[in-house]
Amino acid sequence: MAADKKKIPSVLHSSQLLPQEETLEIPRQKSSLTIGVPKEISFQENRVSLVPDAVALLVANGHHLVIQSEAGKAAFFEDKEYSEAGAQIVYSPEEVFKCDIILKVAPPSLDEIEMLKSRQTMISALHFTIQSDQYFKKLMAKKMNAIAFEYIKDKTNTFPVVRAMSEIVGNTSILIASEYLSNENYGKGIMLGGFSGITPSEVVILGAGTVGEYAARAAMGLGAFVKVFDNSIYKLRRLQNSLNARIFTSIIHPKVLLKSLKTADVVIGAIHAPEGRTPCYITEEMVSEMKFGSVLVDVSIDQGGCFETSQVTNHTNPVFKKHGVTHYCVPNIASKVAHTASYALSNFFAPILLNIGEEGGVEDILKLDHGVRNGVYLYNGILTNKYIGEYYSLPYQNIDLLMAAFQ
């Protein structure tokens, strides 16, 4: 018996045998957000960041939505739909810019920057290469947070907004080409596609990325004969596997490309440059040897274009003819199908805003969600994007170190 007593560990003191307090996790306090959606004022930006269905979802979760009147008109969403979804309709941008979170599609203009307040958060596109150092200095002076939605990553480490817009643009580019190919003034009355006993239309696509893939899908769905050119063998192989079809693929070799251009009815320029200008693969001489009435759609025009004959156009006057070839060179193709594109954007924004509310605010979501944090380029007025800092010679700091300092 004495031996058994010796076996009892000496660490069991009387105090440890008493009932102990239970340690419970303190739940995060949810936050009710005030979200403002202003009317887009950028030239021919027809998309809206939130559709009425998303507004209803956010309102049902306790958030307050302030929508500027006619914010969704260009995308065919009426004020009545937003009002019935629970949003507050206001008639001046100043009222919208009083909200805690400002949600936009296009980057803010200089006039809109003046309306921003300290400690606000703005989520919008960035397009930093078309801005200036003074533009970012004005934003920094506001001591606010700014998030570029095109840099936000998902759990697969990809950019969901960029991919969604690329899918839409790829499909739309073929529909645009089909429209002008059949036009009596700009085409030859040709129906894009193929039917039994009729030679199918030929579509040449430069670029095997997301835009190229979805352009190929749309063209093949119509029955066209598709050829895809890209200098990445990996992308070409991935494209064939994704389409589950052994379509014509080639690296961008001038002689092979020219041979295909001579018989092509439609050419889609979908080359994306990681930085700087898109390489110009198709010269004016090549264009002059194409068939009369064929159609070029330069999706890469926002980076300079991959056709030597390309000139920037807009949705009002989208096309011009050169060497008998119709050129469509509108930078913002997604705005042509603004209703669909707005749904794609809204489906991306709504879950992020719900998560921000669930986690207690923007500061909390930035600590927990690395993907959203990747989109931050201003944190409390301090520049955190390395590329902007180096491009405009502005001081910048690491977002992770800043968040640790502001805790």
Sequence and secondary structure as in RCSB ss.txt:
>XXXX:A:sequence
MAADKKKIPSVLHSSQLLPQEETLEIPRQKSSLTIGVPKEISFQENRVSLVPDAVALLVANGHHLVIQSEAGKAA
FFEDKEYSEAGAQIVYSPEEVFKCDIILKVAPPSLDEIEMLKSRQTMISALHFTIQSDQYFKKLMAKKMNAIAFE
YIKDKTNTFPVVRAMSEIVGNTSILIASEYLSNENYGKGIMLGGFSGITPSEVVILGAGTVGEYAARAAMGLGAF
VKVFDNSIYKLRRLQNSLNARIFTSIIHPKVLLKSLKTADVVIGAIHAPEGRTPCYITEEMVSEMKFGSVLVDVS
IDQGGCFETSQVTNHTNPVFKKHGVTHYCVPNIASKVAHTASYALSNFFAPILLNIGEEGGVEDILKLDHGVRNG
VYLYNGILTNKYIGEYYSLPYQNIDLLMAAFQ
>XXXX:A:secstr
 HHHHHHS TT  GGGGS               EEEE    STT    S  HHHHHHHHHTT EEEEETTTTGGG
T  HHHHHHTT EEESSHHHHTTSSEEE SS   HHHHHH  TT EEEE   GGGS HHHHHHHHHTT EEEEGG
G   TTSS HHHHHHHHHHHHHHHHHHHHHHS TTTS S  SS BTTB   EEEEE  SHHHHHHHHHHHHHT E
EEEE S HHHHHHHHHHHTS  EEE   HHHHHHHHHH SEEEE    SSS     B HHHHHTS TT EEEEGG
GGGT SBTT     SSS EEEETTEEEE  S GGGGGHHHHHHHHHHHHHHHHHHHHHHTSHHHHHHH HHHHTT
EEEETTEE  HHHHHHHT     HHHHHHHH 
